[in-house]
Every structure is written in C-alpha cells, then in structure tokens.
Amino acid sequence: MKHSVAILHELWLEWGGLTSEEVARAAGLEHAQVWRRMSELSRAGRIVVTGEKRKNRSGRMAQVWRLK
C-alpha cells in the first residue's frame, strides 16, 4: 500500500506521465517495487498508459503512465 501511494503521488505531481523507472527514481524506490505496483494500479483503474514511450536507462522503450 505504501508503494502504491508513493507511485500515485509522483504521477499526480507529473501530469504529463512517467515511466515506471522515472517513478522509482522520483519516489526513492527500487524499480522492481514500482513496476509490480503499476500493473496492480492499472487493473484497479487508477492509472493508464498514455501511448507515449520513452527510452529508459537500458535503452529500451518504456510505457509512460498517468493518473486516470
């Protein structure tokens, strides 16, 4: 629950959306702690994919998420 609240807070601060890696960095969490919660929050209807993708640190394209 604590991680979900932190994720929602960071997405609320950044209305343009963030990747899970960007959320992790901003919230001071490990990436694995964040991406697990992102799918849960999506299934719960709290966040959605924007359709935008950005390169993450590994060079892969990552989904950008925002509050619903």
The first five atom37 places (N, CA, C, CB, O) and aatype in JSON, in Angstrom:
{
  "aatype": [12, 11, 8, 15, 19, 0, 9, 10, 8, 6, 10, 17, 10, 6, 17, 7, 7, 10, 16, 15, 6, 6, 19, 0, 1, 0, 0, 7, 10, 6, 8, 0, 5, 19, 17, 1, 1, 12, 15, 6, 10, 15, 1, 0, 7, 1, 9, 19, 19, 16, 7, 6, 11, 1, 11, 2, 1, 15, 7, 1, 12, 0, 5, 19, 17, 1, 10, 11],
  "atom_mask": [
    [1, 1, 1, 1, 1],
    [1, 1, 1, 1, 1],
    [1, 1, 1, 1, 1],
    [1, 1, 1, 1, 1],
    [1, 1, 1, 1, 1],
    [1, 1, 1, 1, 1],
    [1, 1, 1, 1, 1],
    [1, 1, 1, 1, 1],
    [1, 1, 1, 1, 1],
    [1, 1, 1, 1, 1],
    [1, 1, 1, 1, 1],
    [1, 1, 1, 1, 1],
    [1, 1, 1, 1, 1],
    [1, 1, 1, 1, 1],
    [1, 1, 1, 1, 1],
    [1, 1, 1, 0, 1],
    [1, 1, 1, 0, 1],
    [1, 1, 1, 1, 1],
    [1, 1, 1, 1, 1],
    [1, 1, 1, 1, 1],
    [1, 1, 1, 1, 1],
    [1, 1, 1, 1, 1],
    [1, 1, 1, 1, 1],
    [1, 1, 1, 1, 1],
    [1, 1, 1, 1, 1],
    [1, 1, 1, 1, 1],
    [1, 1, 1, 1, 1],
    [1, 1, 1, 0, 1],
    [1, 1, 1, 1, 1],
    [1, 1, 1, 1, 1],
    [1, 1, 1, 1, 1],
    [1, 1, 1, 1, 1],
    [1, 1, 1, 1, 1],
    [1, 1, 1, 1, 1],
    [1, 1, 1, 1, 1],
    [1, 1, 1, 1, 1],
    [1, 1, 1, 1, 1],
    [1, 1, 1, 1, 1],
    [1, 1, 1, 1, 1],
    [1, 1, 1, 1, 1],
    [1, 1, 1, 1, 1],
    [1, 1, 1, 1, 1],
    [1, 1, 1, 1, 1],
    [1, 1, 1, 1, 1],
    [1, 1, 1, 0, 1],
    [1, 1, 1, 1, 1],
    [1, 1, 1, 1, 1],
    [1, 1, 1, 1, 1],
    [1, 1, 1, 1, 1],
    [1, 1, 1, 1, 1],
    [1, 1, 1, 0, 1],
    [1, 1, 1, 1, 1],
    [1, 1, 1, 1, 1],
    [1, 1, 1, 1, 1],
    [1, 1, 1, 1, 1],
    [1, 1, 1, 1, 1],
    [1, 1, 1, 1, 1],
    [1, 1, 1, 1, 1],
    [1, 1, 1, 0, 1],
    [1, 1, 1, 1, 1],
    [1, 1, 1, 1, 1],
    [1, 1, 1, 1, 1],
    [1, 1, 1, 1, 1],
    [1, 1, 1, 1, 1],
    [1, 1, 1, 1, 1],
    [1, 1, 1, 1, 1],
    [1, 1, 1, 1, 1],
    [1, 1, 1, 1, 1]
  ],
  "atom_positions": [
    [[0.82, -1.19, 0.0], [0.0, 0.0, 0.0], [0.87, 1.26, 0.0], [-0.94, 0.0, 1.21], [0.58, 2.21, -0.72]],
    [[1.92, 1.26, 0.79], [2.8, 2.43, 0.89], [3.42, 2.75, -0.47], [3.9, 2.18, 1.93], [3.51, 3.92, -0.84]],
    [[3.85, 1.73, -1.21], [4.45, 1.96, -2.52], [3.42, 2.49, -3.51], [5.08, 0.68, -3.06], [3.73, 3.37, -4.31]],
    [[2.22, 1.97, -3.45], [1.16, 2.44, -4.35], [0.87, 3.91, -4.12], [-0.12, 1.61, -4.16], [0.68, 4.66, -5.08]],
    [[0.82, 4.31, -2.88], [0.57, 5.73, -2.55], [1.7, 6.6, -3.09], [0.43, 5.92, -1.01], [1.45, 7.67, -3.64]],
    [[2.94, 6.15, -2.94], [4.09, 6.9, -3.45], [4.02, 7.02, -4.97], [5.41, 6.23, -3.03], [4.31, 8.09, -5.52]],
    [[3.64, 5.96, -5.64], [3.53, 5.97, -7.11], [2.45, 6.96, -7.54], [3.21, 4.56, -7.65], [2.67, 7.78, -8.42]],
    [[1.28, 6.87, -6.92], [0.18, 7.76, -7.27], [0.57, 9.22, -7.01], [-1.08, 7.4, -6.47], [0.21, 10.11, -7.79]],
    [[1.29, 9.46, -5.94], [1.74, 10.82, -5.62], [2.67, 11.35, -6.71], [2.46, 10.84, -4.25], [2.5, 12.49, -7.16]],
    [[3.62, 10.55, -7.13], [4.56, 11.01, -8.17], [3.84, 11.26, -9.49], [5.67, 9.97, -8.38], [4.16, 12.21, -10.2]],
    [[2.88, 10.41, -9.84], [2.12, 10.61, -11.07], [1.22, 11.84, -10.96], [1.27, 9.37, -11.4], [0.97, 12.52, -11.95]],
    [[0.74, 12.13, -9.77], [-0.07, 13.32, -9.55], [0.79, 14.57, -9.74], [-0.7, 13.31, -8.14], [0.33, 15.57, -10.29]],
    [[2.04, 14.52, -9.28], [2.94, 15.66, -9.43], [3.32, 15.91, -10.88], [4.2, 15.44, -8.6], [3.55, 17.05, -11.28]],
    [[3.39, 14.86, -11.68], [3.84, 14.96, -13.08], [2.7, 14.56, -14.0], [5.09, 14.05, -13.33], [2.61, 13.41, -14.42]],
    [[1.83, 15.51, -14.31], [0.63, 15.22, -15.11], [0.94, 14.7, -16.51], [-0.21, 16.45, -15.23], [0.11, 14.02, -17.1]],
    [[2.12, 15.0, -17.04], [2.48, 14.52, -18.37], [2.75, 13.02, -18.4], [0.0, 0.0, 0.0], [2.79, 12.42, -19.47]],
    [[2.92, 12.43, -17.23], [3.16, 11.0, -17.13], [4.62, 10.67, -16.9], [0.0, 0.0, 0.0], [5.51, 11.49, -17.15]],
    [[4.86, 9.48, -16.41], [6.19, 8.98, -16.11], [6.3, 7.51, -16.45], [6.53, 9.21, -14.63], [5.3, 6.78, -16.44]],
    [[7.5, 7.08, -16.75], [7.74, 5.64, -16.88], [7.89, 5.06, -15.47], [9.02, 5.35, -17.76], [8.07, 5.81, -14.51]],
    [[7.83, 3.75, -15.35], [7.99, 3.13, -14.04], [9.38, 3.42, -13.48], [7.76, 1.61, -14.12], [9.55, 3.58, -12.27]],
    [[10.38, 3.49, -14.34], [11.74, 3.82, -13.9], [11.81, 5.25, -13.37], [12.73, 3.63, -15.05], [12.47, 5.51, -12.36]],
    [[11.14, 6.17, -14.05], [11.12, 7.57, -13.6], [10.38, 7.7, -12.27], [10.46, 8.46, -14.66], [10.79, 8.47, -11.4]],
    [[9.29, 6.95, -12.11], [8.56, 6.96, -10.84], [9.46, 6.45, -9.73], [7.28, 6.09, -10.93], [9.52, 7.05, -8.65]],
    [[10.16, 5.36, -9.97], [11.05, 4.78, -8.96], [12.1, 5.78, -8.52], [11.73, 3.5, -9.49], [12.34, 5.95, -7.32]],
    [[12.72, 6.44, -9.47], [13.76, 7.42, -9.17], [13.19, 8.58, -8.35], [14.39, 7.95, -10.47], [13.78, 8.99, -7.35]],
    [[12.04, 9.09, -8.77], [11.43, 10.23, -8.08], [10.96, 9.87, -6.67], [10.25, 10.77, -8.9], [11.02, 10.7, -5.76]],
    [[10.48, 8.64, -6.49], [9.93, 8.23, -5.19], [10.99, 7.63, -4.27], [8.82, 7.22, -5.4], [10.72, 7.37, -3.1]],
    [[12.19, 7.42, -4.79], [13.24, 6.82, -3.98], [13.01, 5.34, -3.72], [0.0, 0.0, 0.0], [13.39, 4.82, -2.67]],
    [[12.38, 4.67, -4.69], [12.1, 3.24, -4.58], [12.91, 2.45, -5.59], [10.6, 2.96, -4.78], [13.45, 3.02, -6.54]],
    [[13.01, 1.15, -5.38], [13.63, 0.27, -6.37], [12.65, 0.09, -7.53], [14.01, -1.12, -5.73], [11.44, 0.08, -7.34]],
    [[13.19, -0.05, -8.73], [12.34, -0.21, -9.9], [11.41, -1.41, -9.76], [13.19, -0.36, -11.16], [10.24, -1.33, -10.14]],
    [[11.91, -2.51, -9.23], [11.08, -3.71, -9.07], [9.9, -3.46, -8.13], [11.93, -4.87, -8.53], [8.83, -4.03, -8.32]],
    [[10.08, -2.62, -7.13], [8.99, -2.29, -6.22], [7.89, -1.51, -6.95], [9.51, -1.47, -5.03], [6.71, -1.62, -6.61]],
    [[8.29, -0.74, -7.94], [7.35, 0.11, -8.66], [6.62, -0.65, -9.76], [8.06, 1.3, -9.26], [5.39, -0.59, -9.81]],
    [[7.33, -1.37, -10.64], [6.64, -1.96, -11.78], [5.63, -3.0, -11.35], [7.64, -2.58, -12.73], [4.63, -3.2, -12.05]],
    [[5.85, -3.67, -10.23], [4.83, -4.62, -9.73], [3.54, -3.89, -9.37], [5.37, -5.38, -8.49], [2.45, -4.37, -9.67]],
    [[3.68, -2.75, -8.74], [2.5, -1.98, -8.32], [1.81, -1.3, -9.5], [2.91, -0.93, -7.29], [0.59, -1.09, -9.46]],
    [[2.58, -0.95, -10.55], [1.99, -0.28, -11.7], [0.9, -1.14, -12.34], [3.08, 0.06, -12.74], [-0.17, -0.63, -12.68]],
    [[1.16, -2.44, -12.51], [0.14, -3.31, -13.12], [-1.07, -3.45, -12.2], [0.73, -4.71, -13.44], [-2.2, -3.5, -12.68]],
    [[-0.84, -3.5, -10.89], [-1.95, -3.57, -9.93], [-2.8, -2.3, -10.01], [-1.42, -3.78, -8.49], [-4.03, -2.36, -10.02]],
    [[-2.14, -1.16, -10.06], [-2.86, 0.11, -10.14], [-3.61, 0.24, -11.46], [-1.88, 1.29, -9.97], [-4.69, 0.84, -11.51]],
    [[-3.05, -0.31, -12.52], [-3.72, -0.29, -13.82], [-4.98, -1.16, -13.78], [-2.76, -0.79, -14.92], [-6.04, -0.74, -14.24]],
    [[-4.86, -2.36, -13.23], [-6.02, -3.25, -13.12], [-7.11, -2.63, -12.24], [-5.6, -4.62, -12.55], [-8.3, -2.87, -12.47]],
    [[-6.72, -1.86, -11.26], [-7.67, -1.21, -10.36], [-8.29, 0.05, -10.98], [-6.99, -0.85, -9.05], [-9.18, 0.67, -10.39]],
    [[-7.81, 0.43, -12.17], [-8.36, 1.59, -12.86], [-7.84, 2.92, -12.34], [0.0, 0.0, 0.0], [-8.46, 3.96, -12.58]],
    [[-6.72, 2.91, -11.64], [-6.17, 4.14, -11.07], [-5.21, 4.85, -12.01], [-5.47, 3.84, -9.77], [-5.08, 6.08, -11.97]],
    [[-4.52, 4.09, -12.87], [-3.56, 4.67, -13.82], [-3.78, 4.06, -15.2], [-2.09, 4.43, -13.35], [-4.36, 2.98, -15.33]],
    [[-3.32, 4.76, -16.23], [-3.45, 4.29, -17.61], [-2.16, 4.58, -18.38], [-4.67, 4.95, -18.31], [-1.39, 5.47, -18.01]],
    [[-1.95, 3.84, -19.42], [-0.83, 4.07, -20.33], [-1.22, 5.23, -21.24], [-0.48, 2.78, -21.17], [-2.35, 5.29, -21.73]],
    [[-0.29, 6.14, -21.47], [-0.58, 7.32, -22.29], [-0.47, 7.04, -23.78], [0.35, 8.45, -21.92], [-1.02, 7.79, -24.59]],
    [[0.22, 5.98, -24.14], [0.5, 5.71, -25.55], [1.89, 6.19, -25.94], [0.0, 0.0, 0.0], [2.42, 5.81, -26.98]],
    [[2.47, 7.04, -25.11], [3.83, 7.53, -25.33], [4.83, 6.51, -24.77], [4.04, 8.93, -24.66], [4.53, 5.8, -23.81]],
    [[5.99, 6.46, -25.37], [7.07, 5.63, -24.86], [8.34, 6.47, -24.82], [7.27, 4.36, -25.74], [8.55, 7.35, -25.65]],
    [[9.18, 6.17, -23.81], [10.46, 6.86, -23.66], [11.55, 5.83, -23.42], [10.42, 7.9, -22.5], [11.3, 4.75, -22.89]],
    [[12.75, 6.18, -23.82], [13.88, 5.3, -23.55], [14.2, 5.3, -22.07], [15.12, 5.72, -24.37], [14.23, 6.35, -21.43]],
    [[14.45, 4.11, -21.53], [14.89, 4.03, -20.14], [16.41, 3.93, -20.12], [14.24, 2.82, -19.41], [17.06, 4.04, -21.16]],
    [[16.98, 3.73, -18.95], [18.45, 3.71, -18.83], [19.1, 2.6, -19.64], [18.84, 3.56, -17.38], [20.25, 2.74, -20.08]],
    [[18.39, 1.49, -19.85], [18.97, 0.39, -20.61], [18.84, 0.61, -22.12], [18.3, -0.93, -20.22], [19.36, -0.17, -22.92]],
    [[18.14, 1.67, -22.51], [17.96, 1.97, -23.93], [16.68, 1.41, -24.51], [0.0, 0.0, 0.0], [16.35, 1.68, -25.67]],
    [[15.95, 0.64, -23.73], [14.67, 0.09, -24.2], [13.58, 1.15, -24.09], [14.28, -1.16, -23.38], [13.68, 2.1, -23.32]],
    [[12.55, 0.96, -24.89], [11.41, 1.87, -24.85], [10.46, 1.42, -23.73], [10.67, 1.91, -26.23], [10.11, 0.25, -23.63]],
    [[10.06, 2.38, -22.89], [9.21, 2.08, -21.75], [7.9, 2.87, -21.85], [9.94, 2.41, -20.42], [7.88, 4.0, -22.32]],
    [[6.82, 2.24, -21.4], [5.5, 2.87, -21.4], [5.5, 4.07, -20.45], [4.4, 1.86, -20.99], [6.16, 4.06, -19.41]],
    [[4.76, 5.08, -20.83], [4.55, 6.23, -19.95], [3.15, 6.1, -19.37], [4.73, 7.61, -20.72], [2.18, 5.83, -20.09]],
    [[3.05, 6.27, -18.06], [1.8, 6.12, -17.32], [1.35, 7.46, -16.77], [1.97, 5.11, -16.18], [2.17, 8.35, -16.55]],
    [[0.05, 7.6, -16.57], [-0.51, 8.78, -15.93], [-1.72, 8.36, -15.09], [-0.91, 9.86, -16.99], [-2.22, 7.25, -15.23]],
    [[-2.16, 9.28, -14.23], [-3.37, 9.02, -13.46], [-4.56, 8.96, -14.39], [-3.58, 10.09, -12.38], [-4.58, 9.63, -15.43]],
    [[-5.54, 8.19, -14.04], [-6.76, 8.09, -14.86], [-7.69, 9.22, -14.53], [-7.47, 6.74, -14.64], [-8.77, 9.31, -15.11]]
  ]
}
